[in-house]
Amino acid sequence: DLMVDEQSNLPREFTEKYWISRKIGSGVCGEVKLAFERDTCKKVAVKTINKKDFPSIGTATRNAEREIEILKKIDHPCLIKTEDFFQTDESYYIVLELMEGGELFDRVKAKKQLDESIAKLYFYQMLLAVKYLHSQGIIHRDLKPENVLLASDNDICLIKITDFNQSKILEETSLMRTLCGTPTYLAPEVFTDAVTVGYGRAVDCWSLGVLLFVCLGGYPPFHTEGTDMSVREQITQGCYRFLPSKWDCISEQAKNLVKKLLVVDPKKRLTIEEALQHPWMQDKQMKTTAFKIMYPGGQAPSEGDTPSTSRKRPLDDQEQPPG
Ligand SMILES: COc1ccc(CNC(=O)c2ccc3nccnc3c2)cc1
């Protein structure tokens, strides 16, 4: 029957450890199924990446291998964790912690638009997660509500960012090495072109602006209906509207943060750090709640082993628990 088939084309060492159940999500590069760890009955999510589903085999495999390399390396409460990994010559199987609240996309759709306080709690966690990724030299490049998962059905809950297959790991470039050398024979354009390099991270800040807009307004800032501009033109011209019916009940500070992220010029766009310093984010109660769900054991990363009560350095958003 179907279940036998489900189990049959899976690697043996996988089916010895897990029982595959139903499909719970499908992405561009494969699908996500619910599975149970046999010994513990623990629920997990299994993401399948089919190597053959991509026209140019090379990129698929490189993409998947890069995603897996990234997944293994990262460690943050708001980034999905890989629990296990298997592969056959036609597919990869990535075992992930199960997020029982499903996709943020579905939550916003169900609620029409999120309460501002809930949107702020989720956005703060997204900022910390992306700040961590950027600190590891990783640019996500595909931040969207489908890639933000919720840990439970409660409004107050942990969120985790997933889907790193579009991510880019910033490596040392030949341009960096060139700019370190003596430029005796170096052409001027190498310097002028160089000034735009290094703004790769800004793409994630733009996407976070779109994500925040969708969470607060319940509709995307750049869309097809109701305008004769193409989505591409709307984006390149930074042309979007706060529909009064949706945005009149939302604070000016929240709108201001959206405006400062949806800036066309990447060099003028807010960085993650600046977004964390924005007035709308200075909310001690929200941060206290965030730390409780991110570090339930109170094990927030701080200097020394005990959660910092002493203030050896000024509080900043290096994830110090609020005073
Ligand atoms: C009890 O069984 C379930 C309970 C809740 C759900 C809702 N969750 C999901 O639909 C879901 C989708 C994609 C995911 N990707 C990675 C990790 N977890 C994920 C969870 C799915 C199954």
The ligand as an SDF file (V2000), in Angstrom:
LIG
                    3D

 22 24  0  0  0  0  0  0  0  0999 V2000
    1.3210   16.5500   14.3050 C   0  0  0  0  0  0  0  0  0  0  0  0
    1.7400   16.7580   12.9990 O   0  0  0  0  0  0  0  0  0  0  0  0
    1.8840   18.0600   12.5550 C   0  0  0  0  0  0  0  0  0  0  0  0
    1.6040   19.1660   13.3590 C   0  0  0  0  0  0  0  0  0  0  0  0
    1.7500   20.4530   12.8290 C   0  0  0  0  0  0  0  0  0  0  0  0
    2.1540   20.6290   11.5080 C   0  0  0  0  0  0  0  0  0  0  0  0
    2.2950   22.0040   10.9370 C   0  0  0  0  0  0  0  0  0  0  0  0
    3.6690   22.1450   10.4640 N   0  0  0  0  0  0  0  0  0  0  0  0
    3.9520   22.2330    9.1590 C   0  0  0  0  0  0  0  0  0  0  0  0
    3.0920   22.2420    8.3130 O   0  0  0  0  0  0  0  0  0  0  0  0
    5.3960   22.3150    8.7720 C   0  0  0  0  0  0  0  0  0  0  0  0
    5.7450   22.6100    7.4610 C   0  0  0  0  0  0  0  0  0  0  0  0
    7.0760   22.6540    7.0960 C   0  0  0  0  0  0  0  0  0  0  0  0
    8.0940   22.4110    8.0430 C   0  0  0  0  0  0  0  0  0  0  0  0
    9.4020   22.4650    7.7020 N   0  0  0  0  0  0  0  0  0  0  0  0
   10.3410   22.2270    8.6180 C   0  0  0  0  0  0  0  0  0  0  0  0
   10.0000   21.9470    9.9290 C   0  0  0  0  0  0  0  0  0  0  0  0
    8.7080   21.9020   10.3030 N   0  0  0  0  0  0  0  0  0  0  0  0
    7.7320   22.1390    9.3800 C   0  0  0  0  0  0  0  0  0  0  0  0
    6.3720   22.0880    9.7400 C   0  0  0  0  0  0  0  0  0  0  0  0
    2.4340   19.5070   10.7330 C   0  0  0  0  0  0  0  0  0  0  0  0
    2.3130   18.2400   11.2500 C   0  0  0  0  0  0  0  0  0  0  0  0
  1  2  1  0
  2  3  1  0
  3  4  1  0
  3 22  2  0
  4  5  2  0
  5  6  1  0
  6  7  1  0
  6 21  2  0
  7  8  1  0
  8  9  1  0
  9 10  2  0
  9 11  1  0
 11 12  1  0
 11 20  2  0
 12 13  2  0
 13 14  1  0
 14 15  1  0
 14 19  2  0
 15 16  2  0
 16 17  1  0
 17 18  2  0
 18 19  1  0
 19 20  1  0
 21 22  1  0
M  END
$$$$
